[in-house]
Amino acid sequence: MISIDQAVRNYQAGETVVRALRGVSLDIEQGEFISIAGPSGSGKTTLLNLIGCIDALDGGEITINGEAVSSMNKKSKTDFRRINLGFIFQTYNLIPVLTAYENVSFVLSLLDLPEQEVRERTMGLLKEVGLEGMEHRRPSRLSGGQQQRVAIARALIKNPQVVLADEPTANLDSETGEEILKLMKEMNRRHHTTFIFSTHDKMVMEYAERLVMLHDGQIISDERRQ
């Protein structure tokens, strides 16, 4: 479903060129639960941002369901993200003045769907992630784990092909982090959505069904657990 062929990304830091990715090639199938791991500076977040059409390639190609990312203009990338990709961040990135329901349903409002369908889908997914009865709470009245559950629901509400999760357990204690990982794995199984993690958390690596290790912008190992 995702084909990454000799991806290159460089950054300018003063007079120095930082080679964040040095010809990374990787194929990811539909429904995988995959972790891209490595130390700080290994290139894992850069790779996630390239798959997510947030950053631009300096060389190589990324194709998602037959569509070449590098050939898209800015508007095409925005439209592609809105329809096909979901995002989960370590800082949750919820809108503080909106309720849990509104944070999730806002995504569907951009797709111009009937109000009844928006409500049914939003309430159904909030129930799936264990937040039934909390739909009217704003983020400030939710724990970190509950906020991340809202973020998961928001990422899944439009039925994306891929969910990209950047360090999703970084701001959670280990017990809550494990609950969130179990929930994401269940959502992966139930919805057959591809989950791609960027992480240096060993617990996330252990839950992954496939572990790709990066070091200095290159893949040093690719291990399938199943």
Secondary structure, DSSP 8 states (H G I E B T S, - for coil): -EEEEEEEEEEEETTEEEEEEEEEEEEE-TT-EEEEE-STTSSHHHHHHHHTTSS--SEEEEEETTEEGGG--HHHHHHHHHHHEEEEETT----TTS-HHHHHHHHHHTTT--HHHHHHHHHHHHHHTT-TT-TT--GGGS-HHHHHHHHHHHHHTT--SEEEEESTTTTS-HHHHHHHHHHHHHHHHHH--EEEEEE--HHHHHH-SEEEEEETTEEEEEEE--
